[in-house]
Amino acid sequence: MMEPQKFAVFLFPSVRHAMTAEKILRDEEIAHTLIPIPRHISEDCGVCLRVGIDRQDQVAAILQGAVTWEKIVPL
């Protein structure tokens, strides 16, 4: 039986930061999804970027210095 894919979400200080990160990942052709922040992670309204857990380090390296994120949370 296949194990379900695991994800990580990048949380940002604002929607603008999340949108900037989304554009960077789209330009780099990195699979991602912009999703509402899960309630068990934060009560804040907003969006975050979901990536495969296996891509977490790659995405962090790509975004480093280009956009600010608050934290990365595994799902």
Secondary structure, DSSP 8 states (H G I E B T S, - for coil): ------EEEEE-SSHHHHHHHHHHHHHTT---EEEE--TTT-SS--EEEEEEGGGHHHHHHHHTTTS--SEEEE-
